[in-house]
């Protein structure tokens, strides 16, 4: 624990209904370092909500890969701004649950 590493996991659980759209972000501490920074916190919001806000539009428009890439890139920029040349490990996986299938905007040709 001297170096900020612990073998005690932290976790939360939520129920996701059949109609709910949800996403899961599993990320290394380098991602959460600046998302969970008390200086960036907004009262009454879960710190991870900022990560969701950063990626929601990209997730809707481009999908999970690009949204994850955007989150990682945003955290690299925050590290550069906050710590100069040093950057902690930044690794993220994003999973989208109950994603509605995309509809083709054009009807099929007769």
NORKA-V865889 format. One record per pair of residues at least 12 apart in sequence whose C-alpha atoms are under 10 Angstrom apart, sorted by sequence separation. I is the first residue (numbers start at 1). GAP is how many residues later the second one is. D is the distance in whole Angstrom. If there is no record, write none. Layout:
# NORKA-V865889
<<I	GAP	D> <I	GAP	D>>
This chain:
# NORKA-V865889
<<35	12	6> <36	12	7> <55	12	5> <58	12	8> <75	12	9> <76	12	9> <34	13	10> <35	13	7> <36	13	10> <54	13	8> <55	13	7> <58	13	10> <75	13	10> <76	13	9> <35	14	9> <36	14	9> <54	14	10> <55	14	9> <76	14	7> <32	15	9> <35	15	6> <36	15	9> <52	15	10> <55	15	7> <75	15	7> <32	16	8> <34	16	10> <35	16	7> <54	16	8> <55	16	6> <75	16	10> <34	17	10> <51	17	10> <54	17	7> <73	17	9> <53	18	10> <72	18	6> <32	19	9> <52	19	9> <55	19	10> <71	19	10> <72	19	7> <31	20	9> <51	20	7> <54	20	8> <71	20	10> <72	20	7> <51	21	10> <71	21	8> <72	21	10> <69	22	10> <25	23	9> <51	23	9> <68	23	9> <69	23	8> <71	23	10> <5	24	10> <51	24	10> <68	24	7> <69	24	9> <4	25	10> <68	25	7> <69	25	10> <25	26	9> <67	26	10> <68	26	6> <25	27	9> <67	27	8> <68	27	9> <24	28	9> <65	28	9> <23	29	9> <64	29	9> <65	29	8> <64	30	6> <65	30	9> <63	31	10> <64	31	7> <64	32	7> <23	33	10> <63	33	9> <59	35	10> <23	36	10> <59	37	9> <60	39	10> <31	40	8> <34	40	10> <35	40	8> <23	41	9> <27	41	10> <31	41	7> <34	41	7> <30	42	9> <31	42	10> <33	42	9> <34	42	10> <25	43	9> <31	43	9> <32	43	8> <35	43	9> <31	44	6> <34	44	7> <27	45	9> <30	45	8> <31	45	8> <33	45	9> <34	45	8> <30	46	9> <33	46	9> <31	47	9> <31	48	9> <34	48	9> <30	49	8> <33	55	9> <30	57	8> <31	57	8> <33	57	10> <30	58	5> <31	58	8> <32	58	9> <29	59	8> <30	59	5> <31	59	5> <28	60	9> <29	60	7> <30	60	5> <31	60	7> <28	61	7> <29	61	7> <30	61	7> <31	61	7> <27	62	10> <28	62	6> <29	62	8> <30	62	9> <27	63	7> <28	63	5> <29	63	10> <27	64	6> <28	64	7> <26	65	8> <27	65	4> <28	65	9> <26	66	6> <27	66	6> <25	67	7> <26	67	5> <27	67	8> <25	68	6> <26	68	6> <24	69	8> <25	69	5> <26	69	9> <24	70	6> <25	70	7> <23	71	7> <24	71	5> <25	71	9> <23	72	5> <24	72	6> <22	73	8> <23	73	4> <24	73	8> <22	74	6> <23	74	6> <21	75	8> <22	75	5> <23	75	9> <21	76	6> <22	76	7> <23	76	9> <20	77	8> <21	77	5> <22	77	8> <19	78	10> <20	78	7> <21	78	6> <18	79	9> <19	79	7> <20	79	9> <21	79	8> <18	80	7> <19	80	9> <20	80	10> <16	81	9> <17	81	9> <19	81	9> <16	82	9>>
